[in-house]
Amino acid sequence: MGLSVGIIGLPNVGKTTLLNALARTSAEVSNYPFCTKDRNVGVAEVPDERLVRLKEVLKPQSTIPATVTFVDIAGLVKGASRGEGLGNKFLAYVREADALAHVVRCFSDPDVAHVDGSVDPVRDVQVVETELILADLEVAERAVSRREKAARSGDKEAKEELELLRKVVDALGRGEPIRSLELSPEESRALRGFSFLTSKPVIYVANTGEEEPAGGELFERLREAVGEVVPISAKVESEISELDDPEERRAFLEDMGLEESGVERLVRASYKLLGLITFYTTAHGKLRAWPVPEGTTAQEAAGEVHSDMERGFIRAEVVSWEDLVRTGSWAELHRTGKVRSEGRDYQVQDGDVLLFHFRT
């Protein structure tokens, strides 16, 4: 499935409605807790003005945008770390995600039940965060016990890992997520195998009311508590997603007083959260945007296109998307010396257009 963003939160806060809007899917939605008992997966296209410009100039037979995979995970309740509700299944799915979009209800509606009986976005965030911290603490404490035995035998690597795990346990014991720690790249790599829940990057999503899609009082309380928040009315977005005509969608947004949809903002934010950049290929009448982690080499990028390209990699021809839009021709870029030849270790830059040469 590649890199994915797990959509988490309490039951009945709009996670599935949001997924349906993001991926234009039709997973079941109801106004009672635990309607979602298993995970739902959807794929959302990444808004990309560069791809639009390239398409206008190159006029390819087909255009394929970059995408982000979202996983709607069953709602978490207090006690999930001890297996309450759908806790064990919830936590297992969260561990598989690369980043988290924490959806928080920021609207009042007597017809939509709240698992705790009242709407309080700050409390709701704390409930979910506490359960993730408790689950991580249990894993970390077990790991400390195992490493203590190895450390006593004189194992240097075990001693270093034990020290790191004790730092993790101390932070979790204070109620602080692992992502709040200042860790070196080596320490982050050492912890990767534990799949700690609170080490994952997170973005907060305020599910706002239909009357105030840009956010109201509840949204402001949430933002004061956690910092950056993406406001999005899942109900409004689901209505927008049902419109096939781009002009109709644009008119709908204008009527709501919005410059762009909340879905577009969330997809862009999630793309950034995953640490992704985009490169482009233009071969055989097909223009395609490829999402890869920042720091990806040219040879690794070739492997995204086809494994044979990675194995037989020779070199990559590289141009900037701006130069290709301006000239509209690889031949013209070759003539003016704008095409660079890069080897296997070249780190792909956001916006590169690549043509791979490889042995078959």
C-alpha positions as CSV (number, residue, x, y, z in Angstrom):
1,M,0.0,0.0,0.0
2,G,3.0,2.3,0.3
3,L,3.1,5.3,2.7
4,S,-0.3,5.9,4.3
5,V,-2.0,8.4,6.7
6,G,-4.2,6.8,9.4
7,I,-7.4,8.8,10.1
8,I,-7.9,8.5,13.9
9,G,-10.1,9.9,16.6
10,L,-13.0,9.1,18.9
11,P,-16.0,7.2,17.4
12,N,-18.6,9.2,15.4
13,V,-16.5,12.3,14.8
14,G,-16.7,12.2,11.0
15,K,-13.7,10.1,10.0
16,T,-15.5,8.0,7.5
17,T,-17.4,10.9,6.0
18,L,-14.0,12.6,5.6
19,L,-12.5,9.6,3.9
20,N,-15.4,9.4,1.5
21,A,-14.8,13.1,0.6
22,L,-11.1,12.6,0.3
23,A,-11.2,9.5,-2.0
24,R,-14.8,9.9,-3.4
25,T,-15.7,6.5,-1.9
26,S,-18.9,5.3,-0.3
27,A,-18.0,3.6,3.0
28,E,-20.9,3.3,5.4
29,V,-21.6,6.3,7.6
30,S,-24.1,6.5,10.5
31,N,-24.7,8.8,13.4
32,Y,-23.8,6.3,16.1
33,P,-20.5,5.1,17.5
34,F,-18.5,2.2,16.1
35,C,-20.3,2.3,12.7
36,T,-16.8,1.6,11.4
37,K,-15.6,-1.7,12.8
38,D,-12.8,-2.4,10.3
39,R,-10.5,-0.1,8.4
40,N,-11.6,1.6,5.2
41,V,-8.9,2.6,2.6
42,G,-9.1,5.4,0.1
43,V,-6.7,7.1,-2.3
44,A,-6.8,10.9,-2.8
45,E,-5.2,12.8,-5.7
46,V,-2.7,15.4,-4.7
47,P,-3.6,18.9,-6.0
48,D,-0.7,19.9,-8.2
49,E,-0.6,23.2,-10.3
50,R,2.7,22.1,-11.8
51,L,1.1,19.0,-13.3
52,V,-1.7,21.1,-14.7
53,R,0.8,23.4,-16.4
54,L,2.8,20.5,-17.8
55,K,-0.3,18.9,-19.1
56,E,-1.4,22.1,-20.9
57,V,2.0,22.4,-22.6
58,L,2.8,18.8,-23.4
59,K,-0.7,17.6,-24.2
60,P,-0.1,14.0,-23.2
61,Q,-2.5,11.2,-24.1
62,S,-3.0,10.5,-20.4
63,T,-2.1,12.3,-17.1
64,I,-1.7,10.5,-13.7
65,P,-1.4,12.6,-10.6
66,A,0.4,11.7,-7.4
67,T,-1.8,10.2,-4.6
68,V,-1.9,9.8,-0.9
69,T,-3.4,6.7,0.8
70,F,-5.8,7.4,3.7
71,V,-6.9,4.7,6.1
72,D,-10.1,5.3,8.2
73,I,-9.5,3.4,11.5
74,A,-12.3,2.4,13.9
75,G,-12.9,4.9,16.6
76,L,-10.9,4.8,19.9
77,V,-12.4,5.2,23.4
78,K,-11.1,5.6,26.8
79,G,-9.5,2.3,27.9
80,A,-8.5,1.3,24.4
81,S,-4.9,0.6,25.6
82,R,-6.5,-2.1,27.8
83,G,-8.6,-3.5,24.9
84,E,-11.8,-1.5,25.6
85,G,-14.1,-0.9,22.6
86,L,-12.2,-1.9,19.5
87,G,-9.0,-1.0,21.1
88,N,-6.7,-3.9,20.1
89,K,-7.7,-3.7,16.5
90,F,-7.5,0.1,16.5
91,L,-4.0,0.1,17.9
92,A,-2.8,-2.5,15.4
93,Y,-4.0,-0.4,12.5
94,V,-2.5,2.7,13.9
95,R,0.9,1.0,14.1
96,E,0.8,0.3,10.4
97,A,0.2,3.9,9.4
98,D,3.2,6.2,8.6
99,A,1.5,9.4,9.8
100,L,-1.8,10.3,11.6
101,A,-4.6,12.7,10.8
102,H,-6.4,13.1,14.2
103,V,-10.0,14.2,13.5
104,V,-11.6,16.1,16.3
105,R,-15.3,17.1,16.4
106,C,-15.8,20.8,16.5
107,F,-19.5,21.2,15.9
108,S,-22.6,20.8,18.0
109,D,-25.6,18.8,16.7
110,P,-28.1,17.0,19.0
111,D,-28.8,14.5,16.2
112,V,-25.2,13.3,16.1
113,A,-24.3,11.3,19.2
114,H,-21.1,11.9,21.0
115,V,-19.5,8.9,22.8
116,D,-18.9,11.0,25.9
117,G,-22.3,12.8,25.8
118,S,-20.9,16.3,25.1
119,V,-18.6,18.1,22.6
120,D,-15.3,19.1,24.1
121,P,-12.4,19.1,21.4
122,V,-9.6,19.6,24.0
123,R,-10.8,16.7,26.2
124,D,-11.3,14.5,23.1
125,V,-7.8,15.1,22.0
126,Q,-6.5,14.2,25.4
127,V,-8.5,11.0,25.6
128,V,-7.0,9.7,22.3
129,E,-3.5,10.9,23.1
130,T,-3.5,9.4,26.5
131,E,-4.5,6.0,25.2
132,L,-1.7,6.1,22.6
133,I,0.8,7.1,25.3
134,L,-0.4,4.3,27.6
135,A,-0.1,1.7,24.8
136,D,3.5,2.9,24.0
137,L,4.4,2.9,27.6
138,E,3.5,-0.7,28.0
139,V,5.6,-1.6,24.9
140,A,8.6,0.5,26.1
141,E,8.6,-0.9,29.6
142,R,8.6,-4.5,28.3
143,A,11.5,-3.6,26.0
144,V,13.4,-2.1,28.9
145,S,13.1,-5.3,30.9
146,R,14.5,-7.3,28.0
147,R,17.4,-4.9,27.3
148,E,18.4,-4.9,31.0
149,K,19.3,-8.5,30.9
150,A,21.4,-8.1,27.8
151,A,23.0,-4.9,29.2
152,R,24.1,-6.7,32.4
153,S,26.0,-9.2,30.2
154,G,28.1,-6.4,28.9
155,D,26.5,-6.0,25.5
156,K,27.5,-2.4,24.5
157,E,24.7,-2.0,21.9
158,A,22.1,-3.2,24.4
159,K,23.4,-0.7,27.0
160,E,22.9,2.2,24.4
161,E,19.4,1.0,23.5
162,L,18.5,0.6,27.2
163,E,19.5,4.2,27.8
164,L,17.4,5.4,24.9
165,L,14.4,3.3,26.0
166,R,14.6,4.7,29.5
167,K,14.4,8.2,28.1
168,V,11.3,7.1,26.1
169,V,9.7,5.6,29.3
170,D,10.4,8.8,31.3
171,A,8.8,11.0,28.6
172,L,5.7,8.7,28.3
173,G,5.4,8.6,32.1
174,R,5.2,12.4,32.1
175,G,2.4,12.2,29.5
176,E,4.6,13.4,26.6
177,P,4.5,11.7,23.2
178,I,7.7,10.3,21.8
179,R,7.6,12.8,18.9
180,S,8.2,15.6,21.4
181,L,11.6,14.2,22.2
182,E,14.7,15.7,20.5
183,L,16.2,12.5,19.0
184,S,19.2,12.1,16.8
185,P,18.7,10.4,13.4
186,E,20.5,7.3,14.9
187,E,18.1,7.3,17.9
188,S,15.1,7.6,15.6
189,R,16.3,4.6,13.5
190,A,16.9,2.6,16.7
191,L,13.3,3.1,17.7
192,R,11.7,2.4,14.3
193,G,11.4,-1.3,14.9
194,F,9.1,-0.8,17.9
195,S,6.4,1.0,15.8
196,F,5.6,3.4,18.6
197,L,2.3,5.1,18.1
198,T,3.3,8.5,19.5
199,S,6.4,8.7,17.4
200,K,4.4,9.2,14.3
201,P,3.9,12.7,12.9
202,V,0.4,13.9,13.4
203,I,-1.8,16.6,12.0
204,Y,-5.0,17.7,13.7
205,V,-8.2,18.0,11.7
206,A,-11.1,20.0,13.1
207,N,-14.4,18.7,11.7
208,T,-16.3,21.9,11.8
209,G,-20.0,22.6,11.4
210,E,-21.8,23.1,8.1
211,E,-22.6,26.6,9.1
212,E,-19.0,27.5,9.9
213,P,-16.8,25.4,7.6
214,A,-13.8,27.6,8.3
215,G,-14.1,27.1,12.1
216,G,-15.9,28.6,15.0
217,E,-15.5,28.8,18.8
218,L,-14.8,25.1,19.3
219,F,-12.2,25.2,16.5
220,E,-10.4,28.2,18.2
221,R,-10.3,26.3,21.5
222,L,-8.7,23.3,19.8
223,R,-6.2,25.5,18.0
224,E,-5.2,27.2,21.3
225,A,-4.6,23.7,22.8
226,V,-2.6,21.9,20.0
227,G,-1.4,24.6,17.6
228,E,-1.8,24.1,13.9
229,V,-5.2,22.7,12.9
230,V,-6.8,22.1,9.5
231,P,-10.5,23.1,9.6
232,I,-12.7,21.0,7.4
233,S,-16.4,20.4,7.4
234,A,-16.7,16.7,6.5
235,K,-20.4,17.1,5.6
236,V,-19.7,20.0,3.2
237,E,-16.8,18.3,1.7
238,S,-18.9,15.1,1.0
239,E,-21.4,17.3,-0.8
240,I,-18.6,18.9,-2.9
241,S,-17.1,15.5,-3.8
242,E,-20.5,14.5,-5.3
243,L,-20.1,17.2,-7.9
244,D,-18.4,16.0,-11.1
245,D,-18.2,19.4,-12.8
246,P,-15.1,21.4,-11.7
247,E,-17.1,24.6,-12.4
248,E,-19.9,23.5,-10.1
249,R,-17.4,22.7,-7.4
250,R,-15.8,26.1,-7.7
251,A,-19.2,27.8,-7.6
252,F,-20.1,25.8,-4.5
253,L,-16.9,26.9,-2.7
254,E,-17.5,30.5,-3.6
255,D,-21.0,30.3,-2.2
256,M,-19.5,29.0,1.1
257,G,-16.9,31.7,1.1
258,L,-14.0,29.3,0.6
259,E,-11.0,29.7,-1.8
260,E,-10.3,26.0,-1.9
261,S,-11.8,22.8,-0.5
262,G,-10.7,21.5,2.9
263,V,-9.9,18.2,1.2
264,E,-7.3,19.9,-0.9
265,R,-5.7,21.6,2.2
266,L,-5.7,18.3,4.0
267,V,-4.2,16.3,1.2
268,R,-1.4,18.9,0.8
269,A,-0.8,18.9,4.5
270,S,-0.7,15.1,4.6
271,Y,1.8,15.0,1.7
272,K,4.1,17.3,3.6
273,L,3.6,15.4,6.8
274,L,4.8,12.2,5.1
275,G,7.9,14.0,3.9
276,L,7.1,13.5,0.2
277,I,8.2,15.3,-2.9
278,T,7.1,14.9,-6.5
279,F,9.0,14.1,-9.6
280,Y,7.6,13.7,-13.1
281,T,8.0,11.4,-16.1
282,T,6.9,12.1,-19.7
283,A,7.2,8.9,-21.7
284,H,5.0,7.1,-24.3
285,G,2.4,9.8,-24.3
286,K,1.9,9.6,-20.6
287,L,2.6,12.4,-18.1
288,R,2.9,11.1,-14.5
289,A,3.6,12.6,-11.1
290,W,5.5,10.3,-8.7
291,P,5.5,10.8,-4.9
292,V,8.8,9.8,-3.2
293,P,10.3,10.5,0.2
294,E,12.7,13.5,0.3
295,G,16.2,12.2,-0.1
296,T,15.3,9.6,-2.7
297,T,18.1,8.9,-5.1
298,A,17.8,8.7,-8.9
299,Q,18.2,5.0,-8.9
300,E,15.6,4.6,-6.2
301,A,13.2,6.9,-8.2
302,A,13.7,4.7,-11.3
303,G,12.6,1.7,-9.2
304,E,9.3,3.5,-8.5
305,V,8.6,3.5,-12.2
306,H,9.8,-0.2,-12.7
307,S,12.0,-2.5,-10.9
308,D,13.9,-3.3,-14.1
309,M,14.9,0.4,-14.4
310,E,16.4,0.3,-10.9
311,R,18.4,-2.9,-11.5
312,G,19.7,-1.8,-14.9
313,F,20.1,1.9,-14.0
314,I,22.7,3.8,-16.1
315,R,21.8,7.5,-15.7
316,A,19.0,9.9,-15.5
317,E,18.4,13.0,-17.7
318,V,17.0,15.8,-15.5
319,V,15.2,19.0,-16.3
320,S,13.2,21.4,-14.1
321,W,9.5,21.5,-14.7
322,E,9.7,25.3,-15.2
323,D,12.1,24.9,-18.1
324,L,10.0,22.2,-19.7
325,V,6.9,24.3,-19.4
326,R,8.7,27.3,-20.9
327,T,10.0,25.4,-23.9
328,G,7.6,22.5,-24.2
329,S,10.4,20.4,-25.7
330,W,13.1,18.1,-24.5
331,A,14.9,18.6,-27.8
332,E,15.0,22.4,-27.2
333,L,16.3,21.9,-23.7
334,H,19.0,19.6,-25.0
335,R,19.9,22.2,-27.6
336,T,20.2,25.0,-25.0
337,G,22.1,22.8,-22.5
338,K,19.4,22.7,-19.9
339,V,19.4,18.9,-19.6
340,R,21.6,17.5,-16.8
341,S,22.9,13.9,-16.8
342,E,22.9,12.6,-13.2
343,G,24.2,9.3,-11.7
344,R,22.6,6.8,-9.4
345,D,23.3,8.8,-6.2
346,Y,21.8,12.0,-7.3
347,Q,19.1,13.1,-4.8
348,V,15.9,13.9,-6.7
349,Q,14.6,17.4,-6.1
350,D,10.9,18.4,-5.9
351,G,9.7,19.3,-9.4
352,D,12.4,17.4,-11.3
353,V,11.3,15.8,-14.6
354,L,13.3,12.7,-15.2
355,L,14.1,10.4,-18.1
356,F,15.8,7.2,-17.1
357,H,18.4,5.3,-19.1
358,F,18.8,1.6,-18.1
359,R,20.1,-1.7,-19.3
360,T,17.5,-4.4,-20.1
